Every structure is written in C-alpha cells, then in structure tokens.
Amino acid sequence: RIGPLKSQQTELLLAAREDSALLLRRINDLLDLAKLASGRTALSGRAMEPKDLVAAASEDLQTLVESRGSHLVTKIAPGLPKVMVDPRQIAHVFSNFVSNAVKHTKAGEEIVLRARHLDGHVRFSVIDRGPGVPVQFQGKIFDRFFRIPGSDNTGAGLGLAIAKEIVLAQGGTIGVES
C-alpha cells in the first residue's frame, strides 16, 4: 500500500533488520548464560562417541570456515572412550570456538578440531594459527563481557562465557593455550 521503497529506504530497513537480529542474539545469549549459571537449564547427558561429536561439529561448521577461505580439519585419536554430554549444548561450544578461530585465521590456513586422550580424559581442542591471546588476558577470556582490548572483535564478550558454563555444567574443564 505504501508503494515501492527507494534504495535508501531499503538500505535502512535492511540495516535495522540486521541490528534487530544481532540484538536478539545478544538477548538470547544473556538468557542462556543466566539459565546456565543458575542451574535452571536441564542438560540431557548422553554417552557419545567423541568422533561423532567432532564429525557433527565439522559438518555444521564447514560452510562457515570455507566462506572465510580457510579449511576445517578433524583429528581424532583412536580408541577414545565415550563422553557424557548434551550434544546440542556441546555443539554450541564447538561452534563458538570455531567461529572465534575463523575470525582470527588468515585465508588459506587450516583450523583443526581435535579429540585426543589426556590424563585419562578426552580433550577436545580447536587449534588455529591466529595471533593468539596475550598472556595477561588468558585468565579473563571466559569472563562475561570480556573482549581483548584493541582487538577488532565486534562480539559482546558472551560466547566464551556461555561455552564455559556449558562445559562446567557437564563436568568438564575449559581453558586456553596460546
């Protein structure tokens, strides 16, 4: 009824839609974090093969990685025991780590999603060749709203905090090596 939009109007509407979607993601992240921290989120732990978790994550994230000109490689040690996890929540953790790796990896380089034995446990890792996390910030990157000063990260600083809550809620540990 209002007729066709002018190109400038279309641009403004598209920008408003993108900003609204970003705001909705931020709100959902905050709600997820609050639920996890309060213990109100029911995690449905199931015994899962590490290779199946890595394969599912790789399949889900391959397009994102390739869209940035990088390559996602999986490395799974043989004979890993099953792990008790909520597969949907762990997929969120993998997604966050790989998304961060993509942001800091040069085109043409590979990102590795790995599962291996470590001290009687299964250790999942996302490895990239980005600039790394300066030592003084390594203890803070899993804090809510923390972003490395001076970085070009446009996120809200919630992704790694949510990943931490998910991993801890499932009896795991989380960390960074740079």
C-alpha positions in Angstrom: 0.0 0.0 0.0 2.9 2.4 0.6 4.4 1.7 -2.8 7.9 0.6 -3.7 10.8 1.6 -1.4 13.6 3.8 -2.6 17.1 2.3 -2.4 18.0 4.4 0.6 14.8 3.2 2.4 15.6 -0.4 1.6 19.2 0.0 3.0 17.9 1.5 6.2 15.3 -1.3 6.6 17.9 -4.0 6.0 20.3 -2.4 8.5 17.5 -2.2 11.0 16.7 -5.9 10.5 20.4 -6.9 10.9 20.7 -4.8 14.0 17.5 -6.4 15.4 18.8 -9.9 14.7 22.0 -9.0 16.4 20.2 -7.7 19.4 18.0 -10.8 19.6 21.1 -13.0 19.6 22.7 -10.9 22.4 19.5 -11.1 24.5 19.3 -14.9 23.9 22.9 -15.2 24.9 22.3 -13.4 28.1 19.2 -15.5 28.9 21.2 -18.7 28.2 24.0 -17.6 30.4 21.7 -16.7 33.2 19.9 -20.1 33.0 23.2 -22.0 32.9 24.7 -20.0 35.8 21.6 -20.6 37.9 21.4 -24.3 37.1 18.0 -24.0 35.6 19.0 -25.4 32.2 18.4 -29.1 32.0 21.3 -30.7 30.2 20.5 -34.1 28.8 23.7 -36.0 29.1 24.2 -39.0 26.9 27.1 -41.3 26.3 28.5 -40.1 23.0 31.5 -41.1 20.8 33.9 -38.3 20.5 34.3 -39.0 16.8 30.6 -38.5 16.3 30.6 -35.1 18.2 33.6 -33.9 16.1 32.1 -35.1 12.9 28.8 -33.4 13.6 30.5 -30.2 14.5 32.7 -30.4 11.4 29.7 -30.9 9.2 27.8 -28.0 10.8 30.8 -25.6 10.6 32.4 -26.5 7.3 30.5 -23.9 5.4 31.4 -21.1 7.8 35.1 -22.0 7.7 35.2 -22.3 3.9 33.3 -19.0 3.5 36.3 -17.3 5.1 38.8 -19.1 2.8 40.1 -21.5 5.5 39.9 -25.2 5.9 38.5 -27.3 8.7 40.4 -30.4 9.5 39.5 -33.1 12.1 41.9 -35.2 14.0 40.5 -37.9 16.3 42.7 -40.2 18.3 41.7 -43.9 18.0 40.1 -45.7 20.9 38.7 -42.7 22.8 36.1 -43.6 25.4 32.5 -42.3 25.2 31.8 -39.0 26.9 28.7 -37.9 28.8 27.5 -34.7 27.2 24.4 -32.9 26.0 25.2 -33.0 22.2 23.2 -29.8 21.4 25.0 -27.8 24.1 28.4 -29.2 23.2 27.7 -28.3 19.5 27.2 -24.7 20.8 30.7 -24.8 22.4 32.4 -26.2 19.3 30.6 -23.5 17.2 31.8 -20.7 19.4 35.4 -21.9 19.4 35.5 -22.5 15.7 33.8 -19.2 15.0 36.4 -17.4 17.0 39.2 -19.3 15.2 37.7 -18.3 11.9 37.8 -14.6 12.9 41.5 -14.8 13.7 42.7 -17.1 10.9 44.1 -15.9 7.6 42.5 -17.2 4.4 44.1 -20.5 3.2 45.1 -21.6 6.7 43.6 -24.6 8.5 41.6 -24.8 11.7 41.9 -28.1 13.5 39.1 -29.7 15.5 40.8 -32.4 17.6 39.9 -35.1 20.1 42.6 -37.0 22.0 43.5 -38.7 25.2 44.8 -36.5 28.0 45.4 -37.7 31.6 42.6 -40.3 31.4 40.1 -37.9 29.9 39.1 -36.9 26.4 40.3 -33.5 25.4 38.6 -31.6 22.6 40.6 -28.7 21.1 40.2 -26.1 18.4 43.6 -25.1 17.0 44.3 -22.2 14.7 47.3 -20.1 13.7 45.9 -16.7 14.6 47.7 -14.1 16.7 46.8 -15.9 19.9 45.6 -14.5 23.2 48.1 -12.3 25.1 49.2 -13.9 28.4 47.7 -11.1 30.5 44.2 -11.8 29.1 44.2 -15.6 29.1 42.6 -15.8 32.6 39.9 -13.3 31.6 38.6 -14.5 28.2 36.0 -16.7 29.7 34.5 -13.9 31.8 31.2 -12.3 30.8 31.5 -9.3 28.5 35.3 -9.5 28.3 36.9 -8.6 25.0 40.6 -8.3 24.4 41.4 -4.6 24.4 42.4 -3.3 21.0 41.1 -6.3 19.1 38.7 -5.8 16.2 36.2 -8.2 17.8 32.7 -6.9 17.5 31.1 -9.5 19.7 29.5 -8.8 23.1 32.0 -11.0 25.0 29.5 -13.6 25.9 30.3 -16.6 23.7 33.2 -17.9 25.7 31.4 -17.3 29.0 28.5 -19.4 27.7 30.9 -22.1 26.5 32.5 -22.2 29.9 29.1 -22.5 31.7 28.1 -25.4 29.3 31.3 -27.3 29.8 31.4 -26.8 33.6 27.7 -27.9 33.8 28.7 -31.1 32.2 31.6 -31.8 34.5 34.3 -30.7 32.1 37.0 -28.1 32.2 37.8 -25.4 29.8 41.0 -23.4 29.0 43.2 -21.7 26.5 46.7 -22.3 25.3 48.2 -19.7 23.1 
